[in-house]
Amino acid sequence: MRITGGDLGGRTLSFPGGSKERPTSDFLRETLFNLLGSLTGETFLDLFAGSGSVGLEAASRGAREVYLIEKSKNLVKVINKNIQTCSLEQKCRVIGTDVEIGLRQLAKKKYQADVVFADPPYNRNLAGATLKSLSKYRVLVKGGVIVIQHSVKENYSEFLSENIYQIQQRKYGENALTFFKGEWK
């Protein structure tokens, strides 16, 4: 697994062997960032961060601040190792807790992200639960973008609220990247 673009393009990242978690592939990460465009100066929030590859890719591509939320203690260690390997300690912060708790903590601190990316474990109804939490804890700037990577079989539409709506979806085999906008009053 490697960073696909930006200042650190080509840098190899660690991921624990034998892990039951599924990392975002290099292909999907590159596709995601091509669709997002420039991140220069933006804040980026990576939910279900795993190894941190998506958040670190955002930092490599110009994001000024990246928060990564991951509840697995083992994966938090991997993320911290990858942050050190990439010398991104000044840009990246890891929150080692459940996504909903992490979102609540960030909302209390009035944190606002330009882009929120979530790659929850597939087929556990977590895509919808994540959208519900993002509607409740408004950590997305007005007009910001949410991207959920999920199984094409997963239904999340019942969790859409009046303030989060889908703007685009791209499918790649079993995987989908679905883009949403948040409109807060």
C-alpha positions as CSV (number, residue, x, y, z in Angstrom):
1,M,0.0,0.0,0.0
2,R,1.4,3.4,-1.0
3,I,0.4,7.1,-1.2
4,T,-0.7,7.7,-4.8
5,G,-0.1,11.4,-5.3
6,G,0.9,14.7,-3.9
7,D,4.2,15.6,-2.1
8,L,4.5,12.1,-0.6
9,G,3.4,10.1,-3.7
10,G,5.0,6.7,-3.8
11,R,5.7,6.5,0.0
12,T,4.9,3.0,1.3
13,L,2.5,2.7,4.3
14,S,2.2,-0.1,6.8
15,F,-0.9,-2.3,7.3
16,P,-1.0,-5.2,9.7
17,G,-0.8,-8.6,8.0
18,G,-3.6,-11.0,8.7
19,S,-5.9,-8.1,9.6
20,K,-9.6,-8.7,9.0
21,E,-10.0,-5.1,8.1
22,R,-10.1,-4.1,4.4
23,P,-7.9,-1.2,3.4
24,T,-9.0,1.2,0.7
25,S,-7.1,0.1,-2.4
26,D,-4.6,2.4,-4.1
27,F,-6.9,2.5,-7.1
28,L,-9.9,3.7,-5.1
29,R,-7.9,6.3,-3.2
30,E,-6.4,7.7,-6.4
31,T,-9.9,7.8,-7.9
32,L,-11.4,9.5,-4.8
33,F,-8.8,12.3,-4.9
34,N,-9.1,12.8,-8.6
35,L,-12.8,13.3,-8.1
36,L,-12.3,15.6,-5.1
37,G,-9.8,17.9,-6.8
38,S,-7.5,20.2,-5.0
39,L,-7.4,19.9,-1.2
40,T,-4.9,22.8,-0.7
41,G,-5.6,24.5,2.6
42,E,-8.6,22.4,3.4
43,T,-9.4,20.4,6.5
44,F,-10.1,16.7,6.1
45,L,-11.7,14.2,8.4
46,D,-11.1,10.4,7.9
47,L,-13.7,8.2,9.7
48,F,-13.0,4.4,10.2
49,A,-9.4,5.4,9.3
50,G,-7.9,1.9,9.4
51,S,-4.2,2.4,8.5
52,G,-4.7,6.1,7.9
53,S,-4.0,5.8,4.2
54,V,-6.8,8.1,3.0
55,G,-6.1,10.8,5.6
56,L,-2.4,10.7,4.9
57,E,-3.1,10.9,1.2
58,A,-5.2,14.0,1.9
59,A,-2.2,15.5,3.8
60,S,0.1,14.6,0.9
61,R,-2.2,16.4,-1.5
62,G,-2.3,19.7,0.4
63,A,-4.9,19.4,3.2
64,R,-3.7,21.7,6.0
65,E,-5.2,19.7,8.8
66,V,-6.3,16.0,9.0
67,Y,-8.2,14.2,11.8
68,L,-8.3,10.4,11.7
69,I,-10.9,8.5,13.8
70,E,-10.2,4.8,14.5
71,K,-11.4,2.7,17.4
72,S,-9.0,-0.3,17.0
73,K,-6.0,0.2,19.3
74,N,-3.9,-1.9,17.0
75,L,-4.8,0.2,14.0
76,V,-4.2,3.5,16.0
77,K,-0.6,2.3,16.5
78,V,-0.3,1.7,12.7
79,I,-1.7,5.1,11.9
80,N,0.7,6.8,14.3
81,K,3.6,4.8,12.7
82,N,2.5,5.8,9.2
83,I,2.2,9.5,10.3
84,Q,5.8,9.4,11.6
85,T,7.0,7.6,8.5
86,C,5.6,10.4,6.4
87,S,6.7,13.2,8.8
88,L,3.1,14.5,9.1
89,E,2.9,15.0,12.8
90,Q,2.2,18.7,12.4
91,K,-0.8,18.1,10.1
92,C,-2.4,14.9,11.4
93,R,-4.3,14.1,14.7
94,V,-5.5,10.7,15.6
95,I,-8.6,10.1,17.8
96,G,-8.7,6.6,19.1
97,T,-12.3,6.0,19.7
98,D,-15.7,5.0,18.1
99,V,-16.7,7.3,15.3
100,E,-19.8,8.6,17.0
101,I,-17.9,9.5,20.1
102,G,-15.1,11.1,18.1
103,L,-17.6,13.2,16.1
104,R,-19.2,14.3,19.4
105,Q,-15.8,15.3,20.7
106,L,-15.0,17.3,17.5
107,A,-18.4,19.0,17.5
108,K,-17.9,20.1,21.2
109,K,-14.6,21.7,20.1
110,K,-16.4,23.4,17.1
111,Y,-14.2,21.6,14.6
112,Q,-15.3,22.0,11.0
113,A,-14.1,19.9,8.1
114,D,-14.2,20.8,4.4
115,V,-14.2,17.1,3.5
116,V,-15.4,14.1,5.5
117,F,-14.5,10.6,4.2
118,A,-15.8,7.4,5.7
119,D,-15.0,3.8,4.9
120,P,-17.0,1.8,7.4
121,P,-16.8,-2.0,7.4
122,Y,-19.1,-3.2,4.6
123,N,-22.6,-4.7,5.0
124,R,-23.1,-3.7,8.7
125,N,-25.4,-0.8,8.0
126,L,-22.6,1.6,9.1
127,A,-22.9,3.8,6.0
128,G,-26.3,4.9,7.1
129,A,-25.4,5.2,10.8
130,T,-22.4,7.4,9.8
131,L,-24.7,9.7,7.8
132,K,-27.1,9.9,10.8
133,S,-24.1,10.8,13.1
134,L,-22.8,13.4,10.7
135,S,-26.3,15.0,10.6
136,K,-26.4,15.1,14.4
137,Y,-22.8,16.3,15.0
138,R,-22.3,19.0,12.4
139,V,-18.6,18.9,11.8
140,L,-18.9,19.6,8.1
141,V,-18.6,23.2,6.9
142,K,-21.5,24.7,5.0
143,G,-21.3,23.4,1.5
144,G,-18.7,20.8,2.5
145,V,-18.5,17.3,1.0
146,I,-19.0,13.9,2.6
147,V,-17.8,10.8,0.8
148,I,-18.8,7.3,1.9
149,Q,-17.1,4.3,0.5
150,H,-19.5,1.3,0.8
151,S,-20.7,-1.9,-0.7
152,V,-23.0,-1.4,-3.7
153,K,-25.4,-3.7,-1.9
154,E,-25.7,-1.4,1.1
155,N,-28.8,0.8,1.4
156,Y,-28.3,4.1,3.2
157,S,-31.1,6.2,1.7
158,E,-33.4,5.9,4.8
159,F,-30.7,7.6,6.8
160,L,-30.5,10.7,4.7
161,S,-31.8,13.8,6.5
162,E,-33.2,17.1,5.2
163,N,-29.7,18.6,5.6
164,I,-27.6,15.9,3.8
165,Y,-28.3,14.9,0.2
166,Q,-26.6,12.8,-2.4
167,I,-24.9,14.6,-5.3
168,Q,-22.9,11.8,-7.1
169,Q,-22.1,8.1,-7.0
170,R,-19.4,6.1,-8.8
171,K,-19.4,2.3,-8.7
172,Y,-16.3,0.2,-9.1
173,G,-17.1,-3.5,-8.9
174,E,-18.4,-4.2,-5.4
175,N,-17.3,-0.8,-4.2
176,A,-19.1,2.6,-4.4
177,L,-18.0,6.1,-3.7
178,T,-21.1,8.2,-2.9
179,F,-20.8,11.9,-2.5
180,F,-23.1,14.0,-0.3
181,K,-23.4,17.7,0.5
182,G,-24.4,19.1,3.8
183,E,-26.6,22.2,4.1
184,W,-26.9,23.6,7.6
185,K,-29.1,26.5,8.7
